[in-house]
């Protein structure tokens, strides 16, 4: 047995295998066919956004150059078929490497698919003038990464029978739980000895006060951090430069994305200090 056979990876896949292995398993075939129209949707909404808003909305210089040239239809064909071929490659790579003793590294494929799905969702919501297209694109992209990565790491194939069996087991467990809900097993009564709580020392109260104080400091600093983010990204000068009407462009998108991430980080730090305060015990800090 050769080394290539022992450790199947993308380096020892032939071109024919890249374009054909995905057809062997029915559920992989369905996954590839479900992902294939994403390129078509992306191309259609990119063209519609270009016609509605011009080239300012498009951040990719290559796409902007293609749409403003006489060869824009070539970019549409490449955009559609490139993702179809990429979906085939993802399915074929999974079939080729899932039996490898070293495992298959599909996270990068799932990440690229999720990125493309997120961009398509962003374009769709942007075209319909949604206020938060970046948020919806990021959310759908994250969920797509989790779903596709779990599918491409399965060791058993999916079938209609296995799906029915899965939901049948779920139903049986729920049914058994509903039947036995009112039944109580008779067990010998045991003497319950109350456990007295440990006395809280002054050191513990000082530690709790310290953690809560740090949480309050982080909470109070949120507006100042957001103002700083607005100044760095240009969001504070929006009215001076663009007037009272709000719309998405490079300035507003960057200000929202950086401010949203900064708020999440600060709230996470604040919650961490609060949890540390409630769980503070005697001992060193």
ABEGO torsion letter per residue (X at the ends): XBAAAABBBAAABBAAAAAAAAAABAAAAAAAAAAAAAAAAAAAAAAAAAAAAEAAABABAAAAAAAABAAAAAAAAAAAAAAAAAAAAAAAAAAAAAABAAEBBAAAAAAAAAAAAAAAAAAAAAAAGBABAAAAAAAAAAAAAAAAAAAAABABBBBAAAAAAAAAAAAAAAAAAAAAAABBBBBBBBBBBBBBBBBBBAAAAAAAAAAAAAAAAAAAAAAAAAAAAAAAAGAAAAAAAAEABBBBBAAAAAAAAAAAAAAAAAAAAAAAAAAAAAABBBEBX
